[in-house]
């Protein structure tokens, strides 16, 4: 298998994969896909099924609901985890705000991936907690 060293190094720099070693990244790349999107492209459409778990390698994306930008996701952020874990359609659109490159783990692979990498699972949980806290603070 040809190894994209630049891609491996980019993934190793992301906080989500902070404890990964080169072999972990290689195994991840063997089961995941890299997807690229042009600026303005719809990455996920509200109601879409089979949404994968996506981690932004380069670029940024906007989470949109009814034409309102809810949040901008920079490099290292992730999306699609709720749909992926619950097996439910996406509840918002995700639009590329710049050229975007994402690592995408298929819904059929996410459970095994998270069980094999508990630190990634913990980091995801902490991010979700921060997102919920932020939403609660905006309501006050």
SEMIKOL-333147 format. One record per residue: y, z, x of N, C-alpha, C in turn; residue in three letters. Coordinates in steps of 0.02 Angstrom, whole numbers, plus 50000, padded with zeros to 5 digits. Each point is the difference from the previous one (the first is absolute). Last residue first. Layout:
N
YZXYZXYZXALA/...
END
This chain:
140
515725138548547500405006149991500734998650002UNK/498254983750042500075001649928500465005849987UNK/499394992950221500474995149970500115001549926UNK/498425012850124500685001750020500514995249970UNK/497694995849968500205006049963500735001950015UNK/499024982450122500114998049930500235005849958UNK/499405004450222500614996149998500164997849929UNK/497965010850038500555004650009500674996449995UNK/498064986950000500065003849938500595004850003UNK/499474988350196500254995349949500105003749933UNK/499005011950177500724998850013500314995549948UNK/497685003349991500345006249981500764999350011UNK/498624982450073500025000349926500385006249976UNK/499584998250230500504995049979500075000049924UNK/498325013450091500665002850016500564995249979UNK/497794992549978500135005449952500695003150012UNK/499224984250155500154996749936500195005349948UNK/499265007950207500674997050006500214996549935UNK/497805008550010500495005549999500714997250005UNK/498254984850024500025002449931500515005649993UNK/499554992150214500384994949962500085002349928UNK/498645013150133500715000950019500454994949966UNK/497604999049972500335005349961500735001250020UNK/498164980250018500615001750037500405005349962UNK/497924991149917499884999450072500595002350042UNK/500184999149764499515005250018499844999950074UNK/501424983249915500335006649997499525005750017UNK/499134977749990500505000650053500315006950001UNK/498534994649824499645001050063500495000950058UNK/500934994949791499685006549999499655001550066UNK/501014978349968500475005550011499665006850001UNK/499084976749961499935003150066500405006550007UNK/500024985149805499295001850010499885003750066UNK/502184991249943499825005849959499275002250010UNK/501234987550203499774998349933499825006449961UNK/501844997550197499315002349993499814998949927UNK/502004989850175499765001249932499265002050002UNK/502444997650156499285000850006499755002049930UNK/502324985550054499655006049978499264999850019UNK/502674988350033499314999650022499675006649984UNK/502404984649936499595006049994499294998650025UNK/502814991549987499324997850016499575006250009UNK/501795007049849500074996350063499324997050013UNK/500225011849809500724999850011500184996350064UNK/497844999749814500185000050071500764999450006UNK/498725011349787500314993850023500175000750074UNK/498475011549784500195001050069500244993250025UNK/499655013049742500004994150044500175002250070UNK/498755016249815500654997550022499894993750040UNK/498195012549911500515002149951500704997650019UNK/497264991350039500625002150032500525001649947UNK/497395002449932500494994850018500635003150032UNK/497675013050031500444998149944500494994650023UNK/498315014850120499714994049970500404997649940UNK/500395018950160499845001249929499664994049967UNK/500694999450232499595005949991499785001149928UNK/501464981750053499374999350037499535006049987UNK/502205000149913499594995149965499314999450032UNK/501515013750112499845002949935499554995249960UNK/500854993350214499495005250005499805002849932UNK/501724983050067499384997849969499475005449998UNK/501884999550197500044999349927499334997449975UNK/501465010950239499434997049967500124999749925UNK/501405001850262499895002449931499394996549970UNK/500884994450216499605006150001499865002949931UNK/502144984850030499404999550043499655006850002UNK/501544999649792500064997150067499334999450035UNK/500955000649733499475002450044500064996650068UNK/501635006549773499874995150053499495003150048UNK/500545004649723499975002450069499884994150047UNK/500524997349765499865007150001500045002850071UNK/501104978549858499695001750064499935007650004UNK/500044983749777500355005350035499625001650064UNK/499274984149827500574997450038500425005450034UNK/497935005849887500484997249953500654998050035UNK/498755010750170499765001349933500534997749952UNK/499224998650285500434998349944499665001749934UNK/500005003650287499615001549941500474999249941UNK/500134988350254500325003949946499505001049944UNK/499804995550285499864997849931500375004549952UNK/499954991450284500085005249949499924996849932UNK/499234995750283500424998249943500095005849952UNK/497804998950151500674997550018500374998349936UNK/497985011749981499994999550073500704997950025UNK/498995012449767500494995350027499995000450077UNK/498005004449817500415003650048500464994950032UNK/498335001949762500384996250050500435004650042UNK/497774998449819500435004950034500334996450058UNK/499224986049777499755003550059500505005250025UNK/499464989549749500525000750050499705003850059UNK/499054991849776499724999050067500554999950053UNK/501024994549772499405004050013499754998350069UNK/502554998649871499484996950042499425004950010UNK/502115005149887499434998049959499434996850039UNK/502364998650108499845005149950499454997449954UNK/500154990050243500314999149935499785005549953UNK/500274995550283499605002849946500394999049936UNK/500864989250180499405002350035499505002849950UNK/502124981749997499705005449961499335001750033UNK/502204989150129499354998849970499765006249962UNK/502044998050138500064998549929499344998949965UNK/500014996350259500525003949966500064997749927UNK/497654995350104500694998050014500485004649964UNK/497465006550085500394997849943500704998250023UNK/497225006150088500704998850016500354997049940UNK/497625015450075500334995549954500744999450019UNK/497425008450100500725000050012500294994749954UNK/497655015749975500324993550009500735001050017UNK/497585015850035500634998849963500244992950013UNK/498045009150107499895000649928500624998549958UNK/499944999150243499404996449980499885000249925UNK/501775012250106500154992949996499404995849979UNK/499695023150038500454999149943500144992549990UNK/498825006350191499575000549940500424999049936UNK/501175000650204499584994149998499555000049939UNK/501305019050042500424994449978499584993649995UNK/498965019050088500145001049928500414994249972UNK/499575000550233499404998349961500105000849926UNK/501755006850149499924992749998499394997949959UNK/500945022949926499894997450067499874992549994UNK/501375018449833499514994750011499974998250074UNK/501505015949882499445002750039499464994750013UNK/502034994849874500205003350062499415002550043UNK/500474986349783499424999250044500105003450067UNK/501685000749831499405000749960499374999850044UNK/502194995850092499835007149991499355001049962UNK/500504978150153500165002449933499755007249991UNK/499624986050197500675003249999500185002849932UNK/497984987550041499955006450036500675003750000UNK/499874978049910499675004849957499975006950033UNK/500854982250127500465001349944499695005349953UNK/498674991950177500535004550024500495001749945UNK/498314984449950499705006650014500545004950021UNK/500664977749975499875003249935499705006950010UNK/500314987050192500665001849971499925003649934UNK/498074991150104500245005950034500675002449971UNK/497934986149900500724999150002500305006550028UNK/497464988850027500395005949986500744998450008UNK/497544986449943500634999950036500415005949979UNK/497274998749998500595000049957500625000050044UNK/
END
